[in-house]
Amino acid sequence: MPNPFVIGSGPPGTNYQVMKKAFDEGWGGVICKTLSLDSSKVVNVTPRYAKLRDSNNQVFGWENFELISDRPFETMLEELRRLKQEYPDRVLIASIMEEYNKGAWEEIIARCEEVGVDAFEINFSCPHGLPERKMGMAMGQDPEILGEVCGWISAAATKPVWAKLSPNVTDITIPAHSALDAGCEGVAAINTIQSVMGVNLDTLRPEPTVEGYTTLGGYSYKSVKPIALGKVMNIARTIQHDYAGKDLSLSGIGGIDTGSDAAEFILLGSDTVQVCTGVMIHGYPVVKNLCGGLQSFMKKHNFNSIADFKGMSLPYFTTHSDLVMRQRESLAAKKAKVGLMNDSEWSGDKFVENSESMVGN
Ligand SMILES: Cc1cc2nc3c(=O)[nH]c(=O)nc-3n(C[C@H](O)[C@H](O)[C@H](O)COP(=O)(O)O)c2cc1C
């Protein structure tokens, strides 16, 4: 890949035209909108997006309850074939999802491989609509079924497979283990976070409203980045500790909007990074800013490749009790104190200043 920036599965990978645009603008790879064999079961509603804005009207959060691709599988296959013929040196990844049926998984994999895709990303993580059919997040939240289905997929696929995981679990390393133990070559995380965007205080109806009703959606864009970084860090440490020496990869996703965001995901162990909502807000040319920002970071630190700094920040995670020990020793050496010494020092009149005194960034 010419760069680590990959179009995340969603609207930016819905058809030939938009995927072509992504390659033309310089994206390192493209993951198509999630495909299933029978798109006639996929029926979307509108509105299906909602934005969260700050006081300057800047968007920082995005909710959607859009389903997977509603386009005929055969049409999408022909478009993927054409793209691969026109851009043979670019990475084209098929995002796929099926029901709990081994034959269906074998069929979708064989037909995608036949048109020349380079790899698969398995959507075990869409949090809305599809779980009603026991697909997407419903599979990703059940480590046993996830392991079984990943076993079918690994046996059928001759191309690398990433399992795309849901953040809507208590411990994301459990599904990561299931997928990797079953033979997947990598993990992608995160998909969207289950959410309700808000309630309209005039109508008292939750939003976004479709004929007066709504459903739980998936939350993305800048505000999910800290949650995504936490999940990515946990997966990266699992790969480091439990699969040492194995050639596995991690694709970081969630709220990436700048080259600096991407650098953070790579420092926490990602090999590649994906962007979905950021493309919906800024358009495909944003990849130039992303590359420029990442290059500036690399130049500043004299890094020549992604491998030079991948996972470099991981050793600095430790336990809370280790932080206590380190700080105790450091303060004793300096004969200094930082912030409040204990909870009795909080003051009602200086509460905000007290809070500020302990902020680290
Ligand atoms: C409108 C919309 C549609 C999406 N559709 C899919 C999809 O079909 N398959 C999938 O795996 N992820 C889908 N996603 C999730 C994204 O690929 C990504 O995991 C998530 O939005 C977090 O990344 P971001 O903050 O860069 O958007 C969708 C996201 C959005 C906003």
The ligand as a Tripos MOL2 file, in Angstrom:
@<TRIPOS>MOLECULE
LIG
   31    33     1     0     0
SMALL
NO_CHARGES

@<TRIPOS>ATOM
      1 C1        -23.1300    5.7680    7.7880 C.3       1 LIG1
      2 C2        -22.2300    4.6430    8.2080 C.ar      1 LIG1
      3 C3        -22.3790    3.3870    7.6150 C.ar      1 LIG1
      4 C4        -21.5420    2.3270    7.9980 C.ar      1 LIG1
      5 N1        -21.6640    1.1200    7.3790 N.ar      1 LIG1
      6 C5        -20.8040    0.1030    7.6970 C.ar      1 LIG1
      7 C6        -20.8560   -1.1360    6.9970 C.ar      1 LIG1
      8 O1        -21.6390   -1.3410    6.0690 O.2       1 LIG1
      9 N2        -19.9970   -2.1100    7.3870 N.ar      1 LIG1
     10 C7        -19.0810   -1.9360    8.4000 C.ar      1 LIG1
     11 O2        -18.3120   -2.8430    8.7070 O.2       1 LIG1
     12 N3        -19.0000   -0.7410    9.0600 N.ar      1 LIG1
     13 C8        -19.8390    0.2650    8.7330 C.ar      1 LIG1
     14 N4        -19.7300    1.4660    9.3760 N.ar      1 LIG1
     15 C9        -18.7450    1.6240   10.4810 C.3       1 LIG1
     16 C10       -17.4300    2.2730   10.0080 C.3       1 LIG1
     17 O3        -16.7690    1.5000    9.0360 O.3       1 LIG1
     18 C11       -16.4800    2.5170   11.1920 C.3       1 LIG1
     19 O4        -16.1530    1.2720   11.7800 O.3       1 LIG1
     20 C12       -17.0570    3.4200   12.2830 C.3       1 LIG1
     21 O5        -17.9060    4.3960   11.7420 O.3       1 LIG1
     22 C13       -15.9620    4.1280   13.0900 C.3       1 LIG1
     23 O6        -15.0640    4.8280   12.2580 O.3       1 LIG1
     24 P1        -15.2280    6.4070   11.8670 P.3       1 LIG1
     25 O7        -15.3020    7.1950   13.1610 O.co2     1 LIG1
     26 O8        -14.0140    6.7150   11.0450 O.co2     1 LIG1
     27 O9        -16.4930    6.4950   11.0860 O.co2     1 LIG1
     28 C14       -20.5610    2.5360    8.9970 C.ar      1 LIG1
     29 C15       -20.4210    3.8060    9.5760 C.ar      1 LIG1
     30 C16       -21.2210    4.8560    9.1920 C.ar      1 LIG1
     31 C17       -21.0340    6.2090    9.8110 C.3       1 LIG1
@<TRIPOS>BOND
     1     1     2 1
     2     2     3 ar
     3     2    30 ar
     4     3     4 ar
     5     4     5 ar
     6     4    28 ar
     7     5     6 ar
     8     6     7 ar
     9     6    13 1
    10     7     8 2
    11     7     9 ar
    12     9    10 ar
    13    10    11 2
    14    10    12 ar
    15    12    13 ar
    16    13    14 ar
    17    14    15 1
    18    14    28 ar
    19    15    16 1
    20    16    17 1
    21    16    18 1
    22    18    19 1
    23    18    20 1
    24    20    21 1
    25    20    22 1
    26    22    23 1
    27    23    24 1
    28    24    25 2
    29    24    26 1
    30    24    27 1
    31    28    29 ar
    32    29    30 ar
    33    30    31 1
@<TRIPOS>SUBSTRUCTURE
     1 LIG1         1 GROUP 0 **** ****
